[in-house]
C-alpha cells in the first residue's frame, strides 16, 4: 500500500512461475492479471526507396508516436503513415506507444539509379 500511495503504483498479488519484468507487462483494467506489452507489426511498401518515392506504412495503431533519427515527427491520428523520401541516406524510424514494445527500423534512401 505504501508504494501505491507514494507513487500511484497499482498492486495485485498473483502466483507466477517467474518474476515478471516490469518493462514488459502492465496490470489490466480489471486489475486482476498481468498483460504483456503489444508488439508493432508494421508493413512498409519500400525499405530502400529512391529520392521522391512515396513510402506507406500500415498496421500501426492510432496514437503511435513517430520519430525520425530520434526527433519527434508527430503522433498518428489513424493507422496509416505516408511519407516522401526527400534526402538520400540511412534513417532510423521509431514507433512508440504506451503498452507497446518500441519498434525501430532503418531505411536507406538511395539517389536515383543507385
C-alpha positions as CSV (number, residue, x, y, z in Angstrom):
1,X,0.0,0.0,0.0
2,X,2.9,2.4,0.8
3,X,4.2,2.2,-2.9
4,X,0.7,2.7,-4.3
5,X,0.2,5.8,-2.1
6,X,3.6,7.3,-2.7
7,X,4.0,6.6,-6.4
8,X,0.5,5.8,-7.7
9,X,1.6,2.2,-8.4
10,X,-1.0,-0.5,-8.9
11,X,-0.7,-3.7,-7.0
12,X,-2.0,-7.2,-7.5
13,X,-1.0,-10.5,-6.0
14,X,-0.5,-13.3,-8.4
15,X,1.1,-16.8,-8.4
16,X,3.7,-16.7,-11.2
17,X,6.3,-19.3,-12.1
18,X,8.8,-16.5,-12.6
19,X,9.1,-12.9,-11.5
20,X,7.7,-10.8,-14.3
21,X,9.8,-8.0,-15.8
22,X,8.2,-4.6,-15.1
23,X,9.2,-3.2,-18.5
24,X,7.3,-6.0,-20.3
25,X,4.0,-6.2,-18.5
26,X,1.2,-4.0,-17.2
27,X,-1.8,-4.6,-14.9
28,X,-5.0,-4.9,-16.9
29,X,-8.0,-2.5,-16.4
30,X,-9.8,-5.0,-14.2
31,X,-6.7,-5.1,-12.1
32,X,-6.7,-8.9,-11.9
33,X,-3.9,-10.0,-14.2
34,X,-0.7,-9.0,-15.9
35,X,-0.7,-8.4,-19.7
36,X,2.4,-8.4,-21.9
37,X,3.0,-5.3,-23.9
38,X,1.8,-5.5,-27.5
39,X,4.2,-5.7,-30.5
40,X,4.1,-3.4,-33.5
41,X,3.7,-5.3,-36.8
42,X,4.0,-2.6,-39.5
43,X,4.1,-3.2,-43.2
44,X,6.3,-0.9,-45.4
45,X,5.8,-0.5,-49.1
46,X,9.6,0.1,-49.5
47,X,12.6,0.0,-47.1
48,X,15.0,1.2,-49.8
49,X,13.2,4.0,-51.7
50,X,14.8,6.4,-54.1
51,X,14.5,10.2,-53.6
52,X,10.9,11.4,-54.3
53,X,9.5,7.9,-53.7
54,X,6.4,7.7,-51.5
55,X,6.5,5.2,-48.7
56,X,3.4,3.9,-47.0
57,X,3.4,2.2,-43.6
58,X,0.3,0.3,-42.5
59,X,-0.6,-1.7,-39.4
60,X,0.2,0.9,-36.8
61,X,-2.4,1.7,-34.1
62,X,-3.8,5.2,-33.7
63,X,-1.8,7.2,-31.2
64,X,1.5,5.8,-32.2
65,X,4.4,8.3,-31.8
66,X,6.7,8.6,-34.8
67,X,10.4,9.6,-34.5
68,X,12.9,10.1,-37.3
69,X,16.5,9.8,-36.2
70,X,15.3,10.3,-32.6
71,X,13.5,13.6,-33.5
72,X,9.7,13.7,-32.8
73,X,7.8,13.8,-36.0
74,X,4.2,13.5,-34.7
75,X,1.5,11.3,-33.3
76,X,-0.6,9.2,-35.7
77,X,-4.3,10.0,-35.9
78,X,-5.1,6.9,-37.9
79,X,-3.4,3.6,-38.8
80,X,-1.5,4.5,-42.0
81,X,1.6,6.7,-42.3
82,X,2.7,8.1,-45.7
83,X,5.9,10.0,-46.3
84,X,8.0,11.1,-49.2
85,X,11.8,10.3,-49.3
86,X,13.4,13.7,-49.8
87,X,17.0,13.1,-48.8
88,X,19.5,10.3,-49.5
89,X,21.0,8.4,-46.6
90,X,20.2,6.0,-43.8
91,X,17.5,6.9,-41.4
92,X,16.2,5.4,-38.2
93,X,12.4,5.3,-37.8
94,X,11.0,4.6,-34.4
95,X,7.4,3.9,-33.3
96,X,6.4,4.1,-29.6
97,X,3.1,3.9,-27.8
98,X,2.1,3.2,-24.2
99,X,1.9,-0.5,-23.5
100,X,3.8,-1.4,-26.7
101,X,7.4,-2.5,-27.2
102,X,9.4,0.2,-29.0
103,X,9.9,-0.6,-32.7
104,X,13.0,0.6,-34.6
105,X,13.8,0.1,-38.3
106,X,16.4,1.6,-40.6
107,X,15.6,2.7,-44.1
108,X,18.1,3.6,-46.8
109,X,17.0,6.3,-49.3
110,X,19.0,6.0,-52.5
111,X,19.9,8.6,-55.1
112,X,18.3,8.0,-58.5
113,X,19.8,4.9,-60.1
114,X,22.0,3.8,-57.2
